[in-house]
Amino acid sequence: MIARDPRLCAAAGALLCLLLAVCAAPATTEVRWVKTGADDAAVQRELGDCNAQANAALANERGINADINATLGGNWQFSGTSGIEHQAMGAQAAGYADQVLNSCMRAKGFSKES
């Protein structure tokens, strides 16, 4: 039987979380939303509405993350993965907020132009 070093397992898990967070990072290119017949004021108004929905989703995800941290934070501190776990949860929450924004704008008939 192979003996497993808990520190090695924790380091491997931390590396995996870091790699997932980096791969899930959003692109930094500027996005412009377009819709046939929509002027800049309409785009800004609809984008403001969708941003409000995305911000609400982000706040909800952050609340969930706070609950998870309250439950598992001690374990993460003990294993030395607390920082990586927080970073991964933050990236996941931001990605979800981006999905909400994109879905909202597409539902309003807009498409991305980069």
Residue frames relative to the residue before (quaternion, step in Angstrom):
aa qw qx qy qz dx dy dz
M 1.0000 0.0000 0.0000 0.0000 0.00 0.00 0.00
I 0.3692 -0.7271 0.5385 0.2121 3.58 -1.00 0.83
A 0.3436 -0.7285 0.5561 0.2048 3.56 -0.85 1.01
R 0.2393 -0.7764 0.5694 0.1253 3.57 -0.93 0.88
D 0.3224 -0.7298 0.5763 0.1770 3.52 -0.93 0.98
P 0.4218 -0.7295 0.4688 0.2648 3.64 -0.55 1.08
R 0.6224 0.5383 -0.3530 0.4453 3.59 1.07 -0.63
L 0.6397 0.5187 -0.3196 0.4686 3.57 1.05 -0.76
C 0.6448 0.5116 -0.3129 0.4740 3.59 0.99 -0.81
A 0.6526 0.5039 -0.3128 0.4715 3.59 0.98 -0.83
A 0.6541 0.5037 -0.3158 0.4676 3.59 0.96 -0.82
A 0.6500 0.5045 -0.3181 0.4710 3.59 0.97 -0.80
G 0.6495 0.5071 -0.3143 0.4714 3.59 0.99 -0.79
A 0.6434 0.5175 -0.3182 0.4659 3.57 1.00 -0.81
L 0.6502 0.5091 -0.3138 0.4686 3.57 0.97 -0.83
L 0.6390 0.5242 -0.3218 0.4619 3.58 0.97 -0.80
C 0.6549 0.5052 -0.3088 0.4695 3.60 0.94 -0.87
L 0.6476 0.5173 -0.3132 0.4635 3.56 0.97 -0.83
L 0.6594 0.5016 -0.3097 0.4666 3.58 0.92 -0.85
L 0.6481 0.5087 -0.3179 0.4692 3.59 0.98 -0.77
A 0.6470 0.5173 -0.3175 0.4615 3.58 0.99 -0.80
V 0.6551 0.5006 -0.3119 0.4723 3.58 0.98 -0.82
C 0.6778 0.4898 -0.2964 0.4613 3.58 0.91 -0.87
A 0.7034 0.4563 -0.2621 0.4779 3.59 1.08 -0.65
A 0.4350 0.7097 -0.4604 0.3085 3.60 1.26 -0.08
P 0.4744 -0.6872 0.4666 0.2916 3.58 -0.91 0.88
A 0.5548 -0.5892 0.4710 0.3511 3.55 -1.22 0.55
T 0.4176 -0.7353 0.4837 0.2255 3.57 -1.11 0.63
T 0.4331 0.6932 -0.4772 0.3230 3.61 1.18 0.23
E 0.4907 -0.6582 0.4854 0.3007 3.55 -1.10 0.70
V 0.2130 -0.7798 0.5818 0.0901 3.54 -0.94 0.94
R 0.1182 -0.7629 0.6327 0.0610 3.52 -1.04 0.85
W 0.2815 -0.7547 0.5720 0.1549 3.54 -0.89 0.98
V 0.0503 -0.8065 0.5890 -0.0143 3.57 -0.88 0.99
K 0.0320 0.7548 -0.6545 0.0295 3.51 -1.28 0.60
T 0.5217 -0.6459 0.4578 0.3179 3.54 -0.88 0.91
G 0.8251 0.2108 -0.1825 0.4913 3.55 -0.82 1.04
A 0.6063 0.5546 -0.3623 0.4399 3.62 1.22 -0.10
D 0.2875 -0.7494 0.5708 0.1732 3.56 -0.84 0.97
D 0.7313 -0.4330 0.2909 0.4394 3.58 -1.29 0.15
A 0.6327 0.5374 -0.3374 0.4439 3.59 1.01 -0.75
A 0.6589 0.4999 -0.3085 0.4699 3.59 0.98 -0.83
V 0.6298 0.5264 -0.3318 0.4649 3.57 1.00 -0.83
Q 0.6800 0.4924 -0.2935 0.4571 3.59 0.87 -0.94
R 0.6417 0.5264 -0.3230 0.4547 3.58 0.99 -0.81
E 0.7002 0.4521 -0.2678 0.4833 3.58 0.85 -0.97
L 0.6308 0.5210 -0.3340 0.4682 3.58 1.04 -0.71
G 0.6229 0.5359 -0.3317 0.4634 3.58 1.06 -0.72
D 0.6453 0.5139 -0.3120 0.4713 3.57 1.00 -0.84
C 0.6914 0.4681 -0.2806 0.4735 3.58 0.89 -0.92
N 0.6133 0.5328 -0.3504 0.4661 3.60 1.07 -0.64
A 0.6203 0.5321 -0.3423 0.4635 3.59 1.04 -0.73
Q 0.6525 0.5000 -0.3108 0.4772 3.59 1.00 -0.80
A 0.6540 0.5070 -0.3093 0.4687 3.58 1.00 -0.84
N 0.6485 0.5134 -0.3183 0.4632 3.59 1.00 -0.79
A 0.6289 0.5185 -0.3309 0.4755 3.58 1.06 -0.72
A 0.6457 0.5065 -0.3143 0.4773 3.59 1.01 -0.81
L 0.6450 0.5195 -0.3181 0.4614 3.57 1.01 -0.81
A 0.6421 0.5142 -0.3221 0.4686 3.58 0.97 -0.83
N 0.6384 0.5218 -0.3179 0.4681 3.58 1.01 -0.80
E 0.6645 0.4967 -0.2997 0.4712 3.59 0.92 -0.90
R 0.6403 0.5144 -0.3288 0.4661 3.59 1.00 -0.76
G 0.6191 0.5306 -0.3360 0.4715 3.59 1.08 -0.66
I 0.6399 0.5072 -0.3132 0.4849 3.56 0.99 -0.84
N 0.6526 0.5147 -0.3121 0.4602 3.58 0.96 -0.89
A 0.6262 0.5255 -0.3399 0.4649 3.60 1.04 -0.72
D 0.6384 0.5132 -0.3226 0.4743 3.59 1.02 -0.76
I 0.6450 0.5085 -0.3194 0.4726 3.58 0.97 -0.86
N 0.6534 0.5165 -0.3119 0.4572 3.57 0.96 -0.88
A 0.6338 0.5309 -0.3328 0.4535 3.59 1.02 -0.76
T 0.6950 0.4666 -0.2648 0.4788 3.55 1.09 -0.72
L 0.8292 0.2569 -0.0871 0.4886 3.57 0.80 -1.04
G 0.4292 0.7522 -0.4322 0.2514 3.58 1.26 -0.26
G 0.6428 0.5262 -0.3258 0.4513 3.58 0.98 -0.78
N 0.6409 0.5147 -0.3219 0.4698 3.57 1.01 -0.79
W 0.6585 0.5120 -0.3076 0.4578 3.57 0.98 -0.86
Q 0.6407 0.5101 -0.3274 0.4712 3.57 1.00 -0.77
F 0.6460 0.5276 -0.3116 0.4552 3.56 0.97 -0.87
S 0.7402 0.3997 -0.2254 0.4914 3.59 0.97 -0.84
G 0.4911 -0.6903 0.4158 0.3309 3.59 1.25 -0.14
T 0.5896 0.5942 -0.3635 0.4088 3.59 1.21 0.31
S 0.3131 0.8000 -0.4748 0.1912 3.58 1.26 0.14
G 0.6821 0.4999 -0.2945 0.4451 3.58 0.82 -0.97
I 0.6726 0.4927 -0.2916 0.4688 3.54 0.94 -0.89
E 0.6382 0.5227 -0.3279 0.4605 3.58 0.98 -0.80
H 0.6540 0.5042 -0.3146 0.4681 3.59 0.96 -0.86
Q 0.6499 0.5151 -0.3136 0.4626 3.57 0.97 -0.84
A 0.6648 0.5031 -0.3032 0.4615 3.58 0.92 -0.88
M 0.6641 0.4892 -0.3108 0.4724 3.60 0.94 -0.84
G 0.6394 0.5246 -0.3265 0.4575 3.59 1.02 -0.75
A 0.6554 0.5028 -0.3050 0.4740 3.57 0.98 -0.85
Q 0.6440 0.5166 -0.3191 0.4653 3.57 1.00 -0.80
A 0.6542 0.5063 -0.3129 0.4667 3.60 0.95 -0.83
A 0.6569 0.5013 -0.3113 0.4694 3.58 0.96 -0.84
G 0.6360 0.5262 -0.3230 0.4630 3.58 1.03 -0.76
Y 0.6413 0.5133 -0.3204 0.4718 3.57 1.02 -0.76
A 0.6379 0.5171 -0.3259 0.4685 3.59 0.99 -0.81
D 0.6296 0.5227 -0.3293 0.4712 3.60 1.03 -0.73
Q 0.6367 0.5215 -0.3261 0.4651 3.57 1.01 -0.78
V 0.6352 0.5216 -0.3275 0.4660 3.59 1.00 -0.82
L 0.6520 0.5105 -0.3121 0.4657 3.59 0.92 -0.90
N 0.6819 0.4903 -0.2929 0.4570 3.59 0.82 -0.98
S 0.6631 0.5012 -0.3099 0.4615 3.59 0.91 -0.86
C 0.6389 0.5348 -0.3182 0.4522 3.56 1.00 -0.83
M 0.6954 0.4677 -0.2840 0.4658 3.58 0.83 -0.97
R 0.6462 0.5044 -0.3276 0.4698 3.59 1.00 -0.73
A 0.6302 0.5294 -0.3327 0.4603 3.59 1.05 -0.73
K 0.6762 0.4655 -0.2848 0.4949 3.58 1.17 -0.53
G 0.6092 -0.6030 0.3266 0.3983 3.59 1.30 0.14
F 0.5195 0.6323 -0.4233 0.3888 3.61 1.22 0.23
S 0.1408 -0.7511 0.6339 0.1193 3.53 -1.31 0.37
K 0.5340 -0.6336 0.4649 0.3119 3.54 -1.24 0.53
E 0.0392 -0.7448 0.6652 0.0337 3.49 -1.18 0.74
S 0.0629 -0.8293 0.5546 0.0263 3.59 -0.56 1.08
